[in-house]
Amino acid sequence: MISVQGQPSAAIAEAREKGDLSENAEYDAHVKHKEREMKISKLQDVLSNARVLDYQQSRFI
């Protein structure tokens, strides 16, 4: 499993301290990283609840 918690929030806070966020590439990179982590977390949740179906043994009515 991929770790999706921890350092990015601290990194975003640190980037905020460096000034204007609209021109802060470091802040933008951390925000994008956090967004990817959220997507990974959602996909892990979906996959952990997924079931494999055997269509040869299934009946369709």
N, C-alpha and C positions, 0 to 999 in steps of 0.2 A: 504494500500500500504506500501511496505517496503522502508525505506529511504536508498538510495544508494550513498549519497554524504557526504562530510565533513571530518571527522577526519582521515581516513586512510592515506591520502596524507601527512598530518602533522606527523603522526606516522612513515611513511616511511622516511621522512626527518630526524626525530629524530633518527631513527635507523641508518641512514647513518652516522650521526655524531659520532656514537659509535665505528667506526673503520671498519675493514675488513668485507665487506658485504658477502663474501663467507663463513665466519664462524659465521655470525650473525643470530641466530635463530629468533630473534625478527623481523629482516628485512624480512626474508623468510615468517614468519607468516603474516605479513602485506601485502606482495605481493600476497600471496594466498587469503587473505581476499579481496583485491581489485579485483582479478580475479573473485571471486564468486559474488561480487557486480555487475560486468559488465555482467555476465551471467544472474543474476536476472533482471537487467535492460532490457536486450534484451528479456527475456521471458515476462516481463510485457508489453513491446511494442507489442509483438506478440499477447498476450492475449487481449490487449486493442483493437486490430484491427480484432479480430476473429469474425466470424459469425456462428450461429447455423443454420444448414439446416434441414428441415423436408423432409426426403426422401420419405415419403408417398405421399406428394403433388408434388414431382418433377417428371418430365418426362425425360426419356433418349431416345435419338434418335440414 
